[in-house]
Amino acid sequence: MQRVKTRLFSGAVCEQIVFNVPDRVRDIRKAEPRPRFKTEEERAQHRIGISRRNHARLFNANFGPTSLYSTLTFNNEYEVHTFQEARRLRDNFTRRLMYHFPNAKILIYMGRGKGTHRIHFHMVSEGIPEDMITKLWGMGEIVRIENLKANNYYNGIDHGQDYTGLANYLFDHWTPEQGGHRWKKAGKLDKPDREPSTEVKRNYTENKPPRPPKGYILVESKATKYGYLYYKYVRQPEPPKKARRKKAGSG
């Protein structure tokens, strides 16, 4: 068996994976982890995990503090009761946005409100002004529209522009009732940058991770149940900006 590592860069996030490959593998530059499964249920959960990670990487590779996160609801006039109806309105809306802003990037999701059970959309976009989202929606209220945070905290640690938490929340918005894909993308989204795999020269463990890339810090280190090591690094976050206080008597 050969010990191999590979790195993936998605925006401000770097993931490094260390794993074994059989000696018969000729080109380790293309090597990937190939876990074995005890049950079909375990295999299915692994596939969902791959989809979740790929979605988070796509999210991190394309969005940042200049991007907008919106929650779009339907008023009584435009209310829909099936996801088939909602999908048609979603697709028409994204086409309108891309017509006016052909260089925009969009990920949009459907869901039901926990209390109201009414269908709504969540959208993350880059390259579309806030006032134009409001103008082009026109089918109800926009209950949230705000920039993504520059500092995201997980377990009290500042991960900077790592949006994995929000990405996973939106990924989990899907239910079997919806059918189809968990999200819709529009525009030319950047793919994460995956480096060729290389042979490992050192003995890495959870407590002995590979050196972080320049300008990055280690935020996660774990051994998976599938027998490989996973390390996560984020670009060194800038300190959060403090709100400026108004002087007494000003304004």
BELQUI-V767470 format. One record per pair of residues at least 6 apart in sequence whose ideal C-beta (glycine too) atoms are under 7 Angstrom apart, sorted by the first residue. I is the first residue (numbers start at 1). J is the second residue. D is the distance in whole Angstrom. If there is no record, write none. Layout:
i->I j->J d->D
i->I j->J d->D
This chain:
i->1 j->20 d->5
i->1 j->21 d->7
i->1 j->22 d->6
i->1 j->23 d->6
i->2 j->20 d->7
i->2 j->21 d->5
i->2 j->23 d->6
i->2 j->25 d->7
i->2 j->28 d->6
i->2 j->199 d->6
i->3 j->18 d->7
i->3 j->20 d->6
i->3 j->200 d->4
i->4 j->19 d->6
i->4 j->21 d->5
i->4 j->28 d->5
i->4 j->31 d->5
i->4 j->197 d->5
i->4 j->198 d->7
i->4 j->199 d->6
i->4 j->200 d->6
i->5 j->16 d->6
i->5 j->17 d->7
i->5 j->18 d->5
i->5 j->197 d->7
i->5 j->198 d->6
i->5 j->200 d->5
i->5 j->210 d->7
i->6 j->17 d->6
i->6 j->194 d->7
i->6 j->195 d->6
i->6 j->197 d->4
i->7 j->14 d->6
i->7 j->15 d->7
i->7 j->16 d->5
i->7 j->195 d->5
i->8 j->15 d->5
i->8 j->57 d->7
i->8 j->192 d->5
i->8 j->194 d->5
i->9 j->192 d->6
i->9 j->193 d->4
i->10 j->57 d->4
i->10 j->60 d->4
i->10 j->61 d->4
i->10 j->192 d->4
i->11 j->60 d->4
i->11 j->61 d->5
i->11 j->64 d->7
i->11 j->161 d->6
i->12 j->60 d->7
i->12 j->160 d->5
i->12 j->161 d->4
i->12 j->162 d->6
i->12 j->234 d->6
i->12 j->235 d->4
i->13 j->60 d->5
i->13 j->162 d->5
i->13 j->232 d->7
i->13 j->234 d->6
i->14 j->213 d->6
i->14 j->216 d->5
i->14 j->233 d->4
i->15 j->232 d->5
i->16 j->210 d->5
i->16 j->231 d->4
i->17 j->33 d->6
i->17 j->228 d->6
i->17 j->229 d->7
i->17 j->230 d->6
i->18 j->200 d->6
i->18 j->204 d->5
i->18 j->228 d->6
i->18 j->229 d->4
i->19 j->33 d->4
i->19 j->228 d->4
i->20 j->227 d->7
i->21 j->28 d->6
i->21 j->31 d->5
i->25 j->31 d->6
i->28 j->197 d->5
i->28 j->199 d->6
i->29 j->196 d->4
i->29 j->197 d->6
i->30 j->197 d->7
i->31 j->197 d->5
i->33 j->226 d->7
i->33 j->228 d->5
i->35 j->46 d->7
i->35 j->226 d->4
i->35 j->227 d->7
i->37 j->43 d->4
i->37 j->46 d->7
i->52 j->168 d->6
i->52 j->171 d->5
i->55 j->167 d->6
i->55 j->171 d->5
i->55 j->183 d->7
i->56 j->164 d->5
i->56 j->167 d->4
i->56 j->168 d->6
i->57 j->192 d->4
i->58 j->189 d->6
i->59 j->107 d->7
i->59 j->163 d->6
i->59 j->167 d->4
i->60 j->162 d->7
i->60 j->163 d->6
i->60 j->164 d->7
i->61 j->190 d->5
i->61 j->191 d->7
i->61 j->192 d->5
i->62 j->105 d->5
i->62 j->126 d->6
i->62 j->189 d->5
i->62 j->190 d->5
i->63 j->124 d->6
i->63 j->126 d->6
i->63 j->148 d->6
i->63 j->163 d->6
i->64 j->148 d->6
i->64 j->161 d->5
i->65 j->147 d->6
i->65 j->148 d->6
i->65 j->150 d->4
i->65 j->161 d->7
i->66 j->126 d->7
i->66 j->147 d->7
i->67 j->124 d->6
i->67 j->125 d->6
i->67 j->126 d->4
i->67 j->147 d->7
i->67 j->148 d->5
i->68 j->125 d->5
i->68 j->128 d->7
i->68 j->130 d->6
i->68 j->133 d->7
i->68 j->145 d->6
i->68 j->146 d->7
i->68 j->147 d->6
i->69 j->124 d->5
i->69 j->144 d->7
i->69 j->146 d->6
i->69 j->148 d->6
i->70 j->123 d->5
i->70 j->133 d->6
i->70 j->142 d->6
i->70 j->144 d->6
i->70 j->145 d->5
i->71 j->120 d->6
i->71 j->122 d->6
i->71 j->142 d->7
i->71 j->143 d->5
i->71 j->144 d->4
i->72 j->120 d->6
i->72 j->121 d->4
i->72 j->123 d->6
i->72 j->137 d->6
i->72 j->140 d->7
i->72 j->142 d->6
i->73 j->120 d->5
i->73 j->140 d->5
i->73 j->141 d->5
i->73 j->143 d->6
i->74 j->80 d->6
i->74 j->118 d->7
i->74 j->119 d->7
i->74 j->120 d->7
i->74 j->139 d->6
i->74 j->140 d->4
i->75 j->139 d->7
i->75 j->140 d->4
i->75 j->141 d->7
i->78 j->139 d->4
i->78 j->140 d->6
i->79 j->118 d->7
i->80 j->86 d->5
i->80 j->89 d->7
i->80 j->119 d->5
i->83 j->110 d->6
i->83 j->119 d->7
i->83 j->177 d->6
i->83 j->178 d->5
i->83 j->179 d->7
i->86 j->110 d->5
i->86 j->119 d->5
i->89 j->139 d->7
i->90 j->108 d->6
i->90 j->110 d->6
i->90 j->121 d->6
i->90 j->184 d->7
i->93 j->137 d->7
i->94 j->106 d->6
i->94 j->108 d->6
i->94 j->184 d->7
i->94 j->186 d->5
i->96 j->136 d->5
i->97 j->104 d->6
i->97 j->106 d->6
i->97 j->128 d->6
i->97 j->136 d->6
i->98 j->104 d->6
i->98 j->186 d->5
i->98 j->187 d->6
i->100 j->132 d->7
i->100 j->136 d->7
i->101 j->127 d->6
i->101 j->128 d->5
i->103 j->127 d->5
i->104 j->125 d->6
i->104 j->126 d->7
i->104 j->127 d->4
i->104 j->128 d->5
i->104 j->187 d->5
i->105 j->125 d->7
i->105 j->126 d->4
i->105 j->127 d->6
i->105 j->187 d->4
i->105 j->189 d->5
i->106 j->123 d->6
i->106 j->125 d->5
i->106 j->185 d->7
i->106 j->186 d->4
i->106 j->187 d->6
i->107 j->124 d->5
i->107 j->183 d->5
i->107 j->185 d->5
i->108 j->121 d->6
i->108 j->123 d->4
i->108 j->183 d->7
i->108 j->184 d->5
i->109 j->121 d->7
i->109 j->122 d->5
i->109 j->170 d->5
i->109 j->173 d->5
i->109 j->183 d->5
i->110 j->119 d->6
i->110 j->121 d->6
i->110 j->178 d->6
i->111 j->120 d->6
i->111 j->122 d->7
i->111 j->173 d->4
i->112 j->118 d->7
i->112 j->119 d->6
i->113 j->120 d->6
i->122 j->170 d->6
i->122 j->173 d->7
i->130 j->145 d->6
i->133 j->142 d->7
i->133 j->145 d->6
i->134 j->142 d->6
i->148 j->163 d->6
i->150 j->161 d->6
i->151 j->158 d->5
i->151 j->160 d->6
i->151 j->237 d->6
i->151 j->240 d->5
i->152 j->159 d->5
i->152 j->160 d->7
i->152 j->162 d->6
i->152 j->163 d->6
i->152 j->165 d->6
i->153 j->159 d->7
i->154 j->165 d->6
i->157 j->219 d->6
i->158 j->237 d->5
i->159 j->219 d->6
i->159 j->234 d->5
i->159 j->237 d->7
i->160 j->234 d->5
i->160 j->235 d->6
i->160 j->237 d->3
i->161 j->235 d->7
i->162 j->234 d->5
i->171 j->182 d->6
i->174 j->182 d->4
i->204 j->210 d->6
i->204 j->229 d->6
i->206 j->221 d->5
i->206 j->222 d->6
i->206 j->223 d->5
i->206 j->229 d->7
i->209 j->218 d->6
i->209 j->221 d->5
i->209 j->231 d->5
i->210 j->231 d->6
i->212 j->218 d->5
i->212 j->233 d->5
i->213 j->233 d->6
i->215 j->235 d->6
i->215 j->236 d->6
i->216 j->233 d->4
i->216 j->234 d->6
i->216 j->235 d->6
i->216 j->236 d->7
i->217 j->233 d->6
i->217 j->234 d->6
i->217 j->236 d->6
i->218 j->231 d->6
i->218 j->233 d->5
i->219 j->232 d->5
i->219 j->233 d->7
i->219 j->234 d->5
i->220 j->231 d->7
i->220 j->232 d->4
i->221 j->231 d->5
i->222 j->230 d->5
i->223 j->229 d->6
i->224 j->230 d->6
